[in-house]
Amino acid sequence: MKLSKRHGGAGLAYAAAVTGLGGTGKTQLVLRYIKEHEKDYDTVLWIDVRSEKTARSSYERCCRTAGLPIEAATGDVPLQDTPVVQAMLSWLRSKGEDKRWLAVVDNADDLSWDVSGVVPKGKAGTVIVTSQDAQAARLLGGRTPTVRVDAMEPEEAVRLVLNYFDESVYRGDACWGLAKEITECLNRLALAMDLAGARIGADVENGDEIAVALRQYLADYRHHQDKLLRDEEFAPTTAYRKTVWTVWETTLSSLRKAEQLQSDICPVQLLGFFTLLNGAHIQDELFQLATFGLQKSRHSLSVDLPSWMHSLLADWEGDEWNGFSYRATLRCLLRYGLVRPSNGRWKGVTVHSLVQWRAREEIDQDKYWQWYFIFTKLVCLTFAEGEGNVHFRRHALLHLPSNEALLNRRTDLADDWLWHLLEVVAKVLREEGRWNDAAELGSKVLEARSRALGEEHPDTIAAMVNLAATYGYQGKLKEGEALQVKVMQAMSSIHGEEHPYTTDAKANLAATLYLQRRLKEAEMLQVEVLERRSRGLGEEHPCTLDAINNLASTYCKQGQLKKAEELDVRLVEASIKVLGKEHPSTLIAMSNIAVTNSFQGRYKRAEKLGIMIVEASSRVLGENHFDTLDAMANLAMTYCAQGRRKKSEKLLSKVIDARLRAFGGEHPQTLTDMANLAHVISDLSQDVPLYKLKRRSAAASSKAPGDNCPDPTSCHEQKATWPGDGGSDCEDGDWESDDS
C-alpha cells in the first residue's frame, strides 16, 4: 500500500484511501499493513465511522487507551465538538514529528453525516480511510492516493477458504481443487470466502474429513445459495461481522437516497436490470442499440417501457444517442464499486456475480423479465433492420435470453408481441450461425402462427420464409424446399406470378435447389428473378445484388466461369457503393472473385484476396463464424491447387475441427471439407473439388408479404437469408477486376 507524503500546516505526514466493493477485504489489507509496519508507529488508533454512534464509541476507547479523561457532552452538539473527540484530536495534533502515529478511519461508507469532522490531523500523523464510496478520498483532501480493492488473486483466495486449518491437514491436490472450486463459485469475494471457511471449519470440528466438508459446502451452495449467503450464524466469528446479504446495505441505501434527490438517475433499477444480463461485460453499445430500436419502433412498439428505462434510452441529440442519464446512473454505481469498468474494444462494466445475486433478490422478477424482453426486442430490431455495428453483434448475443427463457417465461406481454420477439431474436441468432437455436424458435413461431392465423396469413408465410432459411443453413435441404414451395404457391395464388413477393419466393426456392446440386432448375429460376428485380427494383437494390450473387454461384458451379466472374465484378462494384467496403455482404462478394480466380488458375491473385478475406472475417465475425470457416476452406484449396499441400492440410484440419464443434459431422459443409481434405492428403492436387459457398447474409431476400404493403420496393424488411455458394470477408483495401 502506498502512502502519500503531505506538507505544511496542521495536515498529515501521510495519508491513503482504501476503497472498493464491500466485502473485498479492505480492512484486512489495512490490518496486514499495520502488522508489517507496527514498529514504525508509537500509537495506532482504530476509529469505526460506519455511524456517529460507532465513531463516538471508538473515540471513547481511544481516550481510555491514551489515558485521557472522558467528559460527557453537554447539550445537543455535533460529534466533532464533543469533549471526547476534541480531547483525542487535540492530543494527536500536539504530538511532535518524532512521535509518529497511525489512525485508521474504517467503514467510512456513509458520508451523509459529517465524517470529515472526526478525521484526525497532525504533523506526525498517518491516516488511512477505508470505504465502499470512492469519494471517501476527499475526506483527506488534496491528491490522496487511492487503493482500489477488487477480487482476490486465485491462490490467495484459496488460502483464505483454508485459513481455518493447518496446512498439513489440507495438503494435496484434492482439497486444494475443491477449495478453488468454492472460490470460483463465490467469485473470490473475501467476505464470502471467509464465511465459507468458517462454516467448513465448523463441520470439520464436528468430525467431518476436510475433503468431505468442502464437497458438502459445494453441494449446499448449488442447492441453497440464498440461505448460505443470508445465514448470520458465522458472521460474528469473522472480521467482517456481516453477511453477503448485509454487507452492501449502506451502499444500497445511499443509492436509494440519490434517486430521491436526482430524478434523472435510476441506479437501483439499472442494477436490478443488470442481474438479467451477462455480468462479465455489459457494454454501453447495448443500450445504444436499444435506443436505436426504440426510435425505429416508437410508433408500433405496442407496450410501455418503464419510466426509468425510457429516461435512459430517450437522450437524443439530432440522430445521435447522448446517453447523459445512462452515464450519470452508471457513474453512481461505479462510485460504490457495485460495477467496475471493463477493458476491451467495447466500453462497458462488469458486475460481481454476488452483487447480481443481492440485487436480484430485491427486484420484482416478473416485471423485470418483461422489461428485459422489451429491451431484447429493441436490440434485435436494430440488427434485424440492418442497423448497428455488425462487429458487435456476436457480443450482444451473450446478453440475450436463452431459448428456454423465451419459450417458457410467463409475462404479461401479449402472445402476438412475444411471437414477434421470437422472430427477431431467431433472425439475429441465424445471422450469427446459431442455427439450432434459431430453428427451435422459428418452428415454435410457425406452429403458433399457423394455428392462430392460418397457412396463408402474411405472418405465417413470414415464419415459413425465416424457418426455411434456417433449415438451409443447417443443411436440412428437403425440409427447407418443402417450405419454400409452399411459400411460392401461396404468393402466386394471392398476388400473381409477376408480383415481387412471388419473385422473392422463387429466389429462395432457387437457392435451396442450388444447394441440392439441381443447378439447371436453380438457374432457370435465378435468371427470371434477376431480370424481374433489375427491372422492378433497380441494379443497386440489395435484393438485386443478391440475385446477381446467386446466379453467379450457379454459373460457377456449372463451370461457366467467365459468366460468373462478370457477375461477381458487377456485384462487388455495386456492394461497395451501396453497403461499403467492410460490410459482410461486400466482403462475401469479394471472396467470390477470389474463388472464381482459383477455378481459372489465377492462384496468386486468389491467394492474396483469400488471405485478406480470412483476416477481415476473423476480425469482423470471429474465427469460428461460418463465413470465416468458408474463407479459410477456400484459401486452403487455393494453397492445394498451387501444390502447397502441407499448408492446405493444416488449414483445412483447423476448419474441420471448428465445423465439428459447431455444426456436427453430418452438416453438408463439414462433409465437403472432409472430402477436400481427403483429396489433399491423397496428393490429387490437380483434381480437387473447390466448393465455393456464396452467401449474402445481410441483403438476401424477402419479407413475407402482407396486403397492407403499398410499395413493392419497401417489402424487404424481414429478410430470410439462405446459404448459397462461397462466402467470406476481406480487408478495406482496393480490389481488382483483372490480373495485375
C-alpha positions in Angstrom: 0.0 0.0 0.0 1.4 3.4 -1.0 1.1 6.3 1.5 1.3 9.9 0.2 3.6 12.4 1.8 1.9 15.6 3.0 3.4 19.0 3.8 2.6 22.1 5.9 0.0 23.3 8.4 -2.0 21.0 10.6 -2.2 18.5 7.8 -0.9 14.9 7.9 2.5 13.4 7.3 1.0 10.6 5.2 -2.5 9.5 4.0 -4.2 7.0 1.8 -7.8 5.9 1.0 -8.6 2.2 0.5 -11.9 1.9 -1.5 -13.9 -0.8 -3.2 -16.9 -3.0 -3.1 -18.0 -4.1 0.4 -16.6 -7.5 1.4 -13.5 -7.4 -0.8 -11.0 -7.3 2.1 -10.2 -3.6 2.5 -10.0 -3.8 6.3 -7.8 -7.0 6.0 -5.5 -5.1 3.7 -5.0 -2.4 6.3 -4.5 -4.9 9.1 -1.8 -6.5 7.1 -0.2 -3.1 6.6 -0.3 -2.5 10.3 1.3 -5.9 11.1 4.1 -5.2 8.6 4.7 -1.6 9.9 3.7 -1.6 13.6 7.3 -0.8 14.6 7.1 2.5 12.6 4.4 4.0 14.9 4.2 4.9 18.6 0.4 4.9 18.6 -2.1 3.1 16.4 -5.8 4.1 16.6 -8.8 2.4 15.1 -11.9 4.5 14.5 -15.1 2.8 13.2 -17.1 5.6 11.5 -19.9 3.5 10.0 -22.2 5.7 12.1 -22.0 8.5 14.6 -22.6 6.0 17.4 -19.7 3.7 16.5 -17.5 6.7 16.0 -18.3 8.0 19.5 -17.6 4.6 21.0 -14.3 4.4 19.1 -13.1 7.8 20.3 -14.0 6.9 23.9 -12.0 3.7 23.6 -9.0 5.6 22.2 -9.2 8.1 25.0 -9.1 5.4 27.6 -6.1 3.8 25.8 -4.3 7.1 25.8 -5.2 7.8 29.5 -7.2 10.9 28.6 -10.1 12.0 30.7 -13.6 11.3 29.2 -16.0 14.1 29.7 -19.7 13.8 29.0 -21.1 16.0 26.2 -23.5 18.8 27.4 -26.4 19.7 25.1 -27.0 18.6 21.6 -23.6 19.3 19.9 -22.1 17.8 16.8 -20.0 14.8 17.4 -16.8 16.6 16.3 -17.4 19.2 19.1 -17.9 16.7 21.9 -15.2 16.7 24.7 -14.1 13.1 23.9 -13.5 13.8 20.3 -11.9 17.1 20.8 -9.6 15.7 23.5 -8.3 12.9 21.2 -7.9 15.2 18.2 -6.0 17.8 20.3 -3.8 15.1 21.7 -2.8 13.9 18.3 -2.2 17.4 16.9 0.1 18.1 19.9 2.5 15.2 19.1 5.8 16.2 17.7 7.1 14.8 14.4 9.3 12.4 16.2 6.2 10.7 17.7 4.6 9.0 14.7 1.0 7.8 15.0 -1.4 6.0 12.7 -5.2 6.3 12.7 -7.4 4.0 10.6 -10.8 5.6 9.8 -12.7 2.4 9.0 -16.1 1.8 7.3 -16.5 5.4 6.0 -19.3 4.1 3.7 -22.0 6.6 4.7 -20.8 10.2 4.0 -24.2 11.8 4.7 -23.1 12.8 8.2 -20.0 14.9 8.9 -17.4 12.2 8.8 -14.6 14.7 7.8 -15.1 16.5 11.2 -13.8 13.4 13.1 -10.8 12.6 10.9 -7.6 13.1 12.9 -4.9 15.6 11.8 -1.4 16.3 12.9 2.1 16.7 11.5 3.2 13.3 12.9 0.1 11.6 11.7 -0.7 8.9 9.1 -4.4 8.4 8.3 -5.9 5.5 6.3 -9.6 5.7 5.3 -11.5 2.6 4.2 -14.8 3.0 2.4 -17.1 1.5 -0.2 -17.6 5.0 -1.5 -14.8 6.1 -4.0 -15.4 9.7 -2.9 -14.2 9.0 0.6 -10.7 10.0 -0.5 -11.9 13.6 -0.3 -12.0 13.3 3.5 -8.2 13.5 3.4 -8.1 16.5 1.0 -5.5 17.1 -1.7 -4.3 14.4 -4.1 -4.7 11.4 -1.8 -3.6 8.1 -3.3 -6.5 5.6 -3.6 -6.0 1.9 -3.4 -8.9 0.1 -5.3 -9.5 -3.4 -3.8 -11.1 -5.9 -6.1 -11.5 -9.7 -6.1 -8.6 -11.6 -4.6 -6.0 -13.4 -6.6 -6.8 -17.1 -7.1 -4.2 -18.6 -4.8 -4.8 -16.0 -2.1 -8.5 -16.8 -2.3 -8.0 -20.5 -1.8 -5.7 -19.8 1.2 -8.5 -17.7 2.8 -11.0 -20.5 2.5 -8.5 -22.9 4.1 -7.3 -20.4 6.6 -9.1 -22.2 9.4 -6.9 -25.3 9.0 -3.3 -26.2 9.5 -1.6 -26.7 6.1 -0.7 -30.3 7.0 -4.5 -31.1 7.2 -5.3 -30.0 3.6 -2.1 -30.9 1.9 -2.8 -32.4 -1.5 -4.4 -31.6 -4.8 -7.9 -32.9 -3.9 -8.6 -30.4 -1.1 -6.9 -27.5 -2.9 -9.0 -28.2 -6.0 -12.3 -28.3 -4.0 -11.4 -25.1 -2.3 -10.5 -23.5 -5.6 -14.0 -24.5 -7.0 -15.6 -22.8 -4.0 -13.7 -19.6 -4.6 -14.9 -19.6 -8.2 -18.5 -20.1 -7.1 -18.0 -17.1 -4.8 -16.2 -15.1 -7.4 -13.3 -14.6 -5.0 -15.2 -12.2 -2.7 -13.2 -12.1 0.5 -16.2 -11.9 2.9 -18.0 -14.8 1.2 -14.8 -17.0 1.3 -14.2 -16.1 4.9 -17.7 -17.1 5.8 -17.4 -20.3 3.8 -14.2 -21.2 5.6 -15.8 -20.7 9.0 -18.7 -23.0 8.0 -16.4 -25.7 6.6 -14.2 -25.4 9.8 -17.3 -26.0 12.0 -18.1 -29.2 10.0 -14.5 -30.4 10.4 -14.7 -29.7 14.2 -17.8 -31.8 14.3 -15.9 -34.8 12.9 -16.1 -34.5 9.0 -13.0 -35.0 6.9 -11.9 -31.7 5.4 -12.5 -33.0 1.8 -16.0 -34.2 2.8 -16.7 -30.8 4.4 -15.5 -29.0 1.2 -17.7 -31.2 -1.0 -20.7 -30.6 1.3 -20.3 -26.9 1.0 -20.3 -27.0 -2.7 -23.4 -29.2 -2.8 -25.2 -26.9 -0.3 -24.2 -23.8 -2.3 -25.6 -25.3 -5.5 -29.0 -26.1 -3.9 -29.2 -23.5 -1.1 -27.2 -20.5 -2.3 -29.7 -18.0 -0.9 -29.8 -19.5 2.6 -26.0 -19.7 2.8 -25.4 -16.1 1.7 -28.0 -14.8 4.1 -27.1 -17.0 7.1 -25.8 -15.0 10.1 -24.6 -18.0 12.1 -20.9 -17.5 11.3 -20.8 -13.7 10.7 -19.9 -12.8 14.4 -16.8 -15.1 14.2 -15.2 -13.3 11.2 -13.5 -9.9 10.9 -16.4 -8.6 8.9 -19.3 -9.3 11.3 -21.6 -9.1 8.2 -23.1 -11.5 5.7 -23.1 -11.2 2.0 -26.7 -10.1 2.3 -26.0 -7.2 4.7 -22.5 -6.0 3.6 -23.9 -3.7 0.9 -26.9 -2.4 2.7 -25.3 1.0 3.4 -24.4 1.4 -0.3 -27.9 0.4 -1.5 -29.4 2.9 1.0 -27.1 5.6 -0.5 -28.3 4.7 -4.0 -32.0 5.0 -2.9 -31.3 8.4 -1.4 -29.5 9.5 -4.6 -32.6 8.5 -6.7 -34.8 10.6 -4.4 -32.6 13.6 -4.8 -31.9 13.3 -8.6 -34.8 12.5 -10.8 -32.6 11.9 -13.9 -30.8 8.8 -12.5 -32.0 5.3 -11.6 -29.1 3.3 -10.1 -31.2 0.8 -8.2 -33.3 -0.1 -11.2 -30.4 -0.3 -13.5 -28.5 -2.5 -11.1 -31.6 -4.7 -10.9 -31.7 -4.9 -14.7 -28.0 -5.8 -14.8 -28.9 -9.0 -13.0 -30.5 -10.3 -16.2 -27.5 -9.5 -18.4 -24.2 -11.2 -18.6 -22.3 -9.5 -15.8 -18.9 -10.4 -17.2 -19.1 -7.5 -19.7 -22.1 -5.2 -20.1 -21.3 -2.8 -22.9 -22.6 0.7 -23.3 -23.2 -0.2 -27.0 -26.0 -2.5 -25.9 -28.0 0.5 -24.6 -27.3 2.5 -27.7 -28.7 -0.3 -29.9 -31.8 -0.5 -27.7 -32.1 3.3 -28.2 -32.0 2.9 -32.0 -34.6 0.2 -31.8 -36.8 2.4 -29.7 -36.5 5.2 -32.2 -37.4 2.8 -35.1 -40.4 1.3 -33.4 -41.7 4.1 -31.2 -45.0 4.2 -33.1 -45.5 0.5 -33.2 -44.0 -1.0 -30.0 -47.5 -1.5 -28.5 -46.1 -1.9 -25.0 -44.9 0.7 -22.5 -41.4 1.0 -21.3 -41.0 1.7 -17.6 -40.2 5.4 -17.0 -36.7 4.7 -15.7 -35.7 2.7 -18.8 -37.3 5.3 -21.1 -35.3 8.0 -19.4 -32.0 6.1 -20.0 -32.8 5.5 -23.7 -34.5 8.8 -24.6 -31.5 11.1 -24.6 -31.3 12.0 -28.2 -29.5 14.9 -29.9 -30.3 15.0 -33.5 -29.7 11.5 -34.8 -27.3 10.5 -32.0 -27.8 9.0 -28.6 -26.4 11.3 -26.0 -26.7 8.8 -23.1 -26.4 11.5 -20.4 -28.8 9.8 -18.0 -27.3 6.4 -18.6 -23.8 7.7 -17.9 -24.9 9.6 -14.8 -26.6 6.5 -13.5 -23.6 4.3 -14.3 -21.3 6.8 -12.5 -23.3 6.3 -9.4 -22.9 2.6 -9.5 -19.1 2.9 -10.2 -18.7 5.2 -7.2 -19.7 2.4 -4.8 -17.9 -0.3 -6.6 -21.1 -2.2 -7.5 -19.9 -2.2 -11.1 -16.3 -1.9 -12.4 -15.1 -0.6 -15.7 -14.2 -3.3 -18.1 -11.4 -3.3 -20.6 -11.8 -4.2 -24.2 -12.9 -2.8 -27.6 -16.4 -2.1 -26.3 -16.6 0.2 -23.3 -18.7 -1.2 -20.5 -18.7 -2.5 -17.0 -18.6 -5.8 -15.1 -20.8 -6.8 -12.2 -19.7 -9.2 -9.5 -21.9 -12.3 -9.5 -22.8 -11.9 -5.8 -23.8 -8.3 -6.4 -26.1 -9.6 -9.1 -27.5 -12.2 -6.6 -28.0 -9.5 -4.0 -29.8 -7.1 -6.4 -31.8 -9.9 -7.9 -33.3 -10.7 -4.6 -34.9 -7.3 -4.3 -36.5 -6.9 -7.7 -39.9 -7.9 -9.0 -38.8 -10.8 -11.2 -41.9 -10.8 -13.4 -41.7 -7.1 -14.1 -38.0 -7.1 -14.8 -38.3 -10.1 -17.2 -41.0 -8.2 -19.1 -38.7 -5.2 -19.4 -35.8 -7.5 -20.3 -37.9 -8.9 -23.2 -38.8 -5.4 -24.4 -35.1 -4.4 -24.2 -34.1 -7.6 -26.1 -36.6 -6.9 -28.8 -35.3 -3.3 -29.3 -31.7 -4.5 -29.6 -32.6 -7.3 -32.0 -34.8 -5.0 -34.1 -31.8 -2.8 -34.7 -29.8 -5.7 -36.0 -32.8 -7.1 -38.0 -33.1 -3.7 -39.7 -29.5 -3.9 -40.8 -28.5 -1.2 -38.3 -25.9 -1.5 -35.5 -22.3 -2.5 -35.7 -22.0 -6.0 -37.2 -18.7 -6.4 -35.4 -20.6 -6.1 -32.1 -23.5 -8.4 -32.9 -21.9 -11.6 -31.5 -21.1 -9.8 -28.2 -24.7 -8.8 -27.9 -25.8 -12.4 -28.2 -24.3 -13.0 -24.7 -27.0 -10.8 -23.2 -30.0 -12.4 -25.0 -32.4 -14.6 -23.0 -32.0 -18.4 -23.5 -34.4 -20.2 -25.7 -35.8 -21.8 -22.6 -36.5 -18.5 -21.0 -38.0 -17.1 -24.2 -40.4 -20.0 -24.6 -41.3 -20.7 -21.0 -41.1 -17.5 -19.1 -44.5 -16.1 -18.1 -45.0 -12.4 -18.7 -48.0 -10.0 -19.2 -46.9 -9.3 -22.8 -49.4 -10.3 -25.4 -48.9 -13.6 -27.3 -48.6 -11.8 -30.7 -45.9 -9.5 -29.3 -44.0 -12.4 -27.9 -44.1 -14.3 -31.2 -42.6 -11.3 -32.9 -39.9 -11.1 -30.3 -39.1 -14.8 -31.1 -38.9 -13.9 -34.8 -36.4 -11.1 -34.4 -34.3 -13.0 -32.0 -34.3 -16.0 -34.3 -33.1 -13.9 -37.1 -30.1 -12.5 -35.1 -29.2 -16.0 -34.0 -29.3 -17.2 -37.6 -27.1 -14.5 -38.8 -24.6 -15.3 -36.1 -24.5 -19.0 -37.0 -26.5 -20.3 -34.0 -28.9 -22.3 -36.3 -30.2 -24.9 -33.9 -31.4 -22.1 -31.5 -32.8 -20.2 -34.4 -34.6 -23.2 -35.8 -36.1 -24.0 -32.4 -37.6 -20.5 -32.1 -38.6 -20.4 -35.7 -40.5 -23.7 -35.6 -42.4 -22.5 -32.5 -43.3 -19.3 -34.2 -44.5 -21.1 -37.4 -46.6 -23.5 -35.3 -48.2 -20.7 -33.4 -48.9 -18.5 -36.4 -50.4 -21.4 -38.4 -52.7 -22.4 -35.6 -53.9 -18.9 -34.8 -53.8 -17.2 -38.3 -54.0 -19.9 -40.9 -51.5 -21.0 -43.6 -51.9 -18.1 -46.0 -51.7 -15.3 -43.5 -48.7 -12.9 -44.2 -47.3 -13.5 -40.7 -47.5 -17.3 -41.2 -45.8 -17.0 -44.5 -43.1 -14.8 -43.0 -42.4 -17.5 -40.4 -42.1 -20.1 -43.2 -39.6 -18.0 -45.1 -37.5 -17.5 -42.0 -37.6 -21.1 -40.9 -36.7 -22.3 -44.4 -33.7 -20.0 -44.4 -32.5 -21.5 -41.1 -33.1 -25.1 -42.5 -30.8 -24.1 -45.4 -28.0 -23.2 -43.1 -28.5 -26.4 -41.1 -28.3 -28.5 -44.2 -31.9 -29.6 -43.9 -32.5 -29.0 -47.6 -35.6 -31.2 -48.1 -37.4 -29.6 -45.2 -36.4 -26.1 -46.5 -37.5 -26.9 -50.0 -40.9 -28.1 -48.8 -41.5 -24.8 -47.0 -40.2 -22.7 -50.0 -42.6 -24.5 -52.4 -45.5 -23.7 -50.0 -44.5 -20.1 -49.9 -44.1 -19.8 -53.7 -47.5 -21.4 -54.3 -49.2 -19.1 -51.7 -47.6 -16.0 -53.2 -48.6 -16.9 -56.7 -52.1 -17.7 -55.6 -52.6 -14.5 -53.6 -50.6 -11.9 -55.7 -49.9 -13.4 -59.1 -46.8 -14.5 -60.9 -45.4 -11.1 -61.6 -45.6 -9.8 -58.0 -42.3 -9.0 -56.2 -43.4 -11.4 -53.4 -43.7 -14.3 -55.8 -40.3 -13.3 -57.2 -38.7 -13.4 -53.8 -40.3 -16.8 -53.1 -38.7 -18.1 -56.3 -35.4 -16.7 -55.3 -35.5 -18.6 -52.0 -36.5 -21.8 -53.7 -33.8 -21.4 -56.3 -31.2 -21.1 -53.5 -32.4 -24.3 -51.9 -32.3 -26.2 -55.3 -28.8 -24.9 -55.8 -27.6 -26.4 -52.5 -29.1 -29.7 -53.7 -27.0 -29.5 -56.9 -30.1 -29.2 -59.0 -28.3 -26.5 -61.0 -30.4 -26.3 -64.1 -33.6 -25.9 -62.1 -31.9 -23.2 -60.0 -30.5 -21.4 -63.0 -33.9 -21.1 -64.7 -35.4 -19.5 -61.6 -32.4 -17.3 -60.9 -32.4 -15.8 -64.4 -36.1 -14.9 -64.1 -35.5 -13.4 -60.6 -32.6 -11.3 -61.7 -34.5 -9.9 -64.7 -37.5 -9.0 -62.6 -35.6 -7.5 -59.8 -33.3 -5.4 -62.1 -36.4 -4.1 -63.9 -38.6 -3.5 -60.7 -36.1 -2.5 -58.0 -33.0 -1.2 -59.9 -29.4 -2.5 -60.3 -28.3 -1.4 -56.8 -31.1 -2.6 -54.7 -29.9 -5.2 -52.1 -32.3 -7.8 -53.4 -31.0 -7.3 -57.0 -27.4 -7.7 -55.7 -28.5 -10.9 -54.0 -29.9 -12.2 -57.3 -26.6 -11.4 -59.1 -24.7 -13.3 -56.4 -26.8 -16.4 -56.6 -26.8 -16.6 -60.3 -23.0 -16.2 -60.4 -22.8 -19.0 -57.9 -24.8 -21.3 -60.2 -22.7 -20.3 -63.3 -19.5 -21.1 -61.3 -20.8 -24.5 -60.2 -21.7 -25.3 -63.8 -18.2 -24.3 -65.0 -19.4 -21.2 -66.8 -16.5 -19.2 -65.2 -16.5 -16.2 -67.5 -20.2 -15.5 -66.9 -19.6 -16.0 -63.1 -16.7 -13.5 -62.9 -18.6 -10.9 -64.9 -21.5 -11.1 -62.4 -19.1 -11.1 -59.4 -17.3 -7.9 -60.6 -20.7 -6.3 -61.1 -21.7 -7.4 -57.6 -18.6 -6.1 -55.9 -18.8 -2.7 -57.5 -22.5 -2.2 -56.5 -21.9 -3.6 -53.0 -19.1 -1.2 -52.3 -21.2 1.7 -53.5 -24.3 0.7 -51.5 -23.0 -1.1 -48.4 -19.4 0.0 -48.0 -16.2 -2.0 -48.2 -16.3 -3.6 -44.8 -19.9 -4.8 -44.8 -20.1 -8.6 -44.6 -22.1 -8.8 -47.8 -19.4 -6.8 -49.7 -16.7 -9.0 -48.2 -18.6 -12.1 -49.3 -18.9 -10.7 -52.8 -15.2 -10.0 -53.0 -14.4 -13.5 -51.8 -16.4 -14.9 -54.7 -14.0 -13.3 -57.1 -11.1 -15.0 -55.3 -12.7 -18.4 -55.6 -13.5 -17.8 -59.3 -9.9 -16.9 -59.9 -8.9 -20.2 -58.3 -11.1 -22.0 -60.7 -9.5 -20.1 -63.6 -6.0 -20.9 -62.4 -5.1 -17.4 -61.3 -3.8 -18.6 -58.0 -1.5 -15.8 -56.8 -4.4 -13.3 -57.0 -6.8 -15.7 -55.4 -4.3 -16.3 -52.6 -3.8 -12.6 -52.0 -7.5 -12.0 -51.8 -8.1 -15.1 -49.8 -5.6 -14.0 -47.1 -7.3 -10.6 -46.8 -10.7 -12.2 -46.6 -9.7 -14.6 -43.8 -8.1 -11.8 -41.7 -11.1 -9.5 -42.2 -13.6 -12.2 -41.5 -11.8 -13.2 -38.3 -11.8 -9.7 -37.1 -15.3 -8.8 -38.1 -17.2 -12.0 -37.3 -14.8 -14.1 -35.3 -12.6 -17.1 -36.1 -15.3 -19.7 -35.7 -18.1 -18.0 -37.6 -19.4 -20.0 -40.6 -18.3 -17.3 -43.1 -14.8 -17.2 -41.7 -14.5 -21.0 -41.9 -15.7 -20.8 -45.5 -13.0 -18.3 -46.2 -10.3 -20.5 -44.6 -11.5 -23.5 -46.6 -11.4 -21.6 -49.8 -7.9 -20.4 -49.1 -6.8 -23.9 -48.2 -7.9 -25.2 -51.6 -6.1 -22.3 -53.3 -2.9 -23.5 -51.5 -3.6 -27.0 -52.6 -4.0 -26.0 -56.2 -0.6 -24.4 -56.0 0.9 -27.7 -54.8 1.4 -26.4 -51.2 -0.3 -29.4 -49.7 1.1 -29.2 -46.1 -0.2 -25.6 -45.7 -3.6 -26.7 -47.2 -3.9 -29.7 -44.9 -3.1 -27.7 -41.8 -5.7 -25.0 -42.6 -8.4 -27.5 -43.6 -7.9 -29.5 -40.5 -8.4 -26.4 -38.4 -11.6 -25.7 -40.3 -13.0 -29.2 -39.9 -12.3 -29.2 -36.1 -14.3 -26.0 -35.8 -17.1 -27.3 -38.1 -17.4 -30.5 -36.0 -17.6 -28.5 -32.7 -20.2 -26.0 -34.1 -22.3 -27.9 -36.6 -21.5 -31.6 -36.3 -20.3 -34.2 -38.7 -23.4 -34.5 -40.8 -23.6 -30.9 -41.9 -23.0 -30.7 -45.7 -20.2 -28.2 -45.5 -18.4 -30.4 -42.9 -18.7 -33.3 -45.3 -17.4 -31.1 -48.1 -14.4 -30.0 -46.2 -13.7 -33.6 -45.2 -13.8 -34.7 -48.8 -11.4 -31.9 -49.8 -9.0 -32.8 -47.0 -9.1 -36.4 -48.2 -8.1 -35.2 -51.7 -5.3 -33.0 -50.3 -3.9 -35.9 -48.3 -4.1 -38.3 -51.2 -2.0 -35.9 -53.3 -4.6 -35.3 -56.0 -3.7 -31.6 -56.0 -4.8 -31.0 -59.7 -8.2 -32.6 -59.3 -9.5 -31.0 -56.1 -13.2 -30.1 -55.9 -13.2 -26.4 -55.0 -16.5 -25.8 -53.3 -17.4 -22.2 -53.1 -20.3 -21.2 -50.9 -21.8 -17.9 -51.9 -23.9 -16.1 -49.4 -25.2 -12.6 -49.0 -26.1 -12.6 -45.3 -27.4 -9.1 -44.9 -29.4 -8.4 -48.0 -30.8 -11.6 -49.2 -34.5 -12.0 -49.5 -38.0 -11.1 -48.7 -40.4 -10.0 -46.2 -43.2 -12.4 -46.3 -45.8 -10.2 -47.8 -48.8 -8.5 -46.4 -51.7 -6.9 -48.2 -51.0 -3.7 -46.4 -47.7 -3.1 -48.1 -48.3 -0.3 -50.7 -44.9 -0.2 -52.3 -43.1 -3.4 -53.6 -39.7 -1.8 -53.2 -40.4 -1.4 -49.4 -41.4 -5.0 -48.8 -37.9 -6.4 -47.9 -37.7 -5.6 -44.3 -37.9 -9.1 -42.8 -35.2 -10.8 -44.9 -34.8 -14.6 -45.0 -31.2 -15.4 -45.8 -30.3 -18.6 -47.4 -27.0 -20.4 -47.8 -25.7 -20.4 -51.3 -22.1 -20.8 -52.7 -18.9 -19.2 -51.5 -18.6 -16.7 -49.0 -16.5 -14.7 -46.6 -14.8 -11.5 -45.9 -11.8 -9.2 -46.8 -9.9 -6.0 -46.0 -10.6 -2.4 -46.6 -8.2 -2.2 -49.4 -9.0 -1.9 -53.1 -9.9 -5.0 -55.2 -9.0 -5.5 -58.8 -11.3 -6.8 -61.6 -8.5 -8.3 -63.7 -5.0 -9.7 -63.2 -2.3 -7.1 -62.4 
